[in-house]
Amino acid sequence: MARSDISSGGAARAGAEAKTKDIRAGGLAAIGAYGVWGLFPLMFRLLDEVSPQLIVVHRVIWSLVFVGVILKFQGRMGEVYAALRDRRALLIIGLSAVLLAGNWLVFIWAVGAERVLEVSLGYFINPLVNVLLGMVFLGERQNRWQWLAIALTIVAMIVQTVGLGGVPWVSLVLAFSFGAYGYLRKTVAVGSAPGLFIETLLMLPIALIYLAYLIATIGAGPHADPRLMTYLVLTGPATAGALLMFAFAARRMRLTTLGMFQYLGPSMHFVIAIWLFREPINSVQLLSFALIWLSLGIYSFDSLRVREKKPG
């Protein structure tokens, strides 16, 4: 065997090993990201004594600080300055900031109101909401399997409405706000970390005004409690850390593979709601979840089938 063949074979093996390590690291990062998101109900339950609005305020402040430090350390503040000079990018990120703030507020309120099951349902249907948004705004066509998944989701939401005795608005708001947020962020060429920095930077003035108003009217409140203050500060690293792990995973894995991990978060929400928070669930609601799981199974099967048909 020629020496060049040996060296090329060794390079190929080294490249394959490096790729395998990248995929493995990406998988661990994806588990970390979705695992942290899945544990958010537990974190916010520790802040039961704090209003959802104040939690969002601190989540904004400490996410901004944490991401700012990371970007400065990585030498990526130039990406932030470039986006701030781009009017279109700034407008889109401003809209995404509104959606993100609303999503955070509803999520935190739902945890405090013992409606984590609705949170779980919202993030279970989110992938199918993304498909629906692609149809409406991008003109994407769906095959019969995707239509079946969407139809089952609609039936599941009707069943859930019957089970709850009212429209599951928490689920719908979370699913559509996060879906619209993801759609907007895809239309602007700004990285996830710089984007989050700008989003929280835009939210900061309102957050600081609200914080100053609370302190002026009711005093220090939870800020005088070291335990609560520690938990409030940790909302920033938890929020930004999960996002950075997700971005790390997205660069190293196929999106189809990464998509399989997205069910980890709502599955953890479901388990936490049932076994830890003891939220009641009736047979009609359980049927609704079963229909959602069936629709997600169809959606996942179809995504893998389409991926395997693509050349290369």
Buried (B, 14 or more C-beta within 10 A) or exposed (E): EEEEEEEEEEEEEEEEEEEEEEBEBBBBBBBBBBBBBBBBBBBBBBBEEBBBBBBBBBBBBBBBBBBBEBBEEEEBBEBBEEBBEBEEBBEBBBBBBBBBBBBBBBBBBBBBEBBBBBBBBBBBBBBBBBBBBBBEEEEEEBEEBBBBBBEBBBBBBEBBBEBBEEEBBBBBBBBBBBBBBBBBBEEBEBBBBBBBBBBBBBBBEBBEEBBEEBEEEEEEBBBEBEEBBEBBBBBBBBBBBBBBBBBBBBEBBEEBBBBBBBBBBBBBBBBBBBEEBEBEBEEBBEBBBEBBBBBBEBBBEBBBEEEEEEEE
